Amino acid sequence: MTTASDSVKAVTNTTKDSCVEVQCNCDTMWSLVQQQCTKRLCKLHGRNAGRLLAKFNVRARRIAATYARFYLEMEQGKKEEFKGRFYWMALGAFASKTVACSLELLRVQLLPPVVDGLGKGNFWLFQDIAGWHWYYTQFNPSVSPCFEKRDSSAYVLAVKAQMEQFPWHKEALNKINNMRISPYIRKAFESVREFESTENAKKKLTIQMDNLLAIADHEQRIILQPLIYADPCFSGWVKTQRSVWVSWASPELSLAFTSACDTKEAHHKSIAPKETELEDEGSRMAWITKAAKTFHLLMQREADFMEEQLQAIATWSTMEDPEPPIFTPPKLQR
């Protein structure tokens, strides 16, 4: 899938140093943002450069890196003085890392519905969430009316055609309402603006938690619930993995706040309560809220450690699919 151009054309002239005004409507601006989401998940070098990464786990690690980079104010439009405003992104980095780790387990790879569901949810959540953040950092929503007008069905033709090549395209965009704004997204970015204008350190902590929980609601209720958890095939396998006869082979349902897949330090992870039923929105949100509180405490009590882990995850933003080995015929024995 070759990426479309992320430029806007205008008629030029022969006058040196002259300027030509280009008018971009909301659909064009959102199409430009969509290109950034697309490029982040495309091969950068080698064979098939410009095409979507093939490996779900590599996509998940690129996604984790992007989330970490947003939190760390490393992405385009960064403002280092406001580091911490995109608080969900730090938790999202650990969550997407966990998806990558799950996809790398052999026992998960043997379950195609689970692999497909994890890959689908992670991919389309990124298309949605990263877009809001790139728009916010580059086109000031306080003066731009377009923040409220995101609609993937109205993107420019070249970008729409490109998205039609995305995996699960027809199914996904319909289920996630073409990535239109939700009340949770409004609330999340209201908290971002409040964080930027607040000097009180204690109040900032409360604002950060508001941001995290608002995007968690959007992530789980608006994107992942209709997209994967309401899918009887995926939810059926999730239920099956809780059964006695298969639970011994299932991965632990946990979230480790490290760049590694797991940790021996119990206080650096959140393990889902035994009664958690992932396919049930309320049950899942109860664990996510508990994990968010653990994360929030770690971000305060072990700030240096947590930032070190996020910095490590941020280095995965250019990770590539492993290239298949080039076949070399064996030498003939004389």
ABEGO torsion letter per residue (X at the ends): XBBBBABBBBBBBABBGBBBBBBBBAAAAAAAAAAAAAAAABBABEBGBGBBBABAAAAAAAAAAAAAAAAAGABBGBBAAABGABAAAAAAAAAAAAAAAAAABAAAAABAAAAAAAAAAAAAAAAAAAAAAAAAAABBAAABAAAAABBAAABBAAAAAAAAABBGAAAAAAAAGGGBBBAAAAAAAAAAAAAAABABAAAAAAAAAAAAAAAAAAAAAAAAAAAAAABAAAAAAAAAAABAAAAAABBBBBBBBBABABBABAAABBBBBAABBAABAAAAAAAAAAAAAAAAAAAAABAAAAAAAAAAAAAAAABBBBBBBBBBBBBBBX
